[in-house]
């Protein structure tokens, strides 16, 4: 790690040790606190580490958080195995959301923008994770995310296409930017392009589908909202990935 600045070296150390220490602190409370709430606390640690460090620190923190969440906070305790289906989904979402949010936080450091700190945005991420934990239907998570995206991005309509990449629509990218063709679209100055916009949903490197967004006239969602939208789409993808091919219709 000698090639990293001191700040990043400290963050990398915290990425390895921090989630372990936090999991140990949470052990006395695991019987009385839901797995979703415990996972959300672990995600907060990932965000803090990513903001202080870089993408590598955030990714390591996400992996470390998922591992120690499994080992200390899910049954059977002190084992890297999970028997309850709901806990498996929560652990997968913790890893997926942790990785996604760590990228957002690291990007925020570069752009000098605070990402996913607004209480409403955090509530949306948390509510989606909790739904994924409590429902057996990945489609229910997709429908929930469609409603969240409609509110968050000021859309007239939002639909989901399973495993489809037809055409070349405008796209909401992972960094919150919008591209039309091969050119970047200045959404802050011009608002949404007046056409359908795709937001791809992937988990574990596997493409699950895309949300097709129809914007309202004159809407200009800020970067923070667009980045949260990307995270919500990834949560839906994680639920579909965990459910398997039978969930896709």
Secondary structure, DSSP 8 states (H G I E B T S, - for coil): -TTS-HHHHHHHHHHHHHHHHHHHHHGGGTTTS-HHHHHHHHHHHHHHHHHHS-HHHHHHHHHHHHHHHHHHHSSSTTSS----HHHHHHHHHHHHHHHHHHHHHHHHHHHT---S-SHHHHHHHHHHHHHHHH-S-HHHHHHHHHHHHHHHHTEEEEEEEET---S--EEE-TTS-EEETTEEE-HHHH-S-SSEEEEEEEETTEEEEEEEEEE-TT----HHHHHHHHHHHHHHHHHHHHH-GGG--
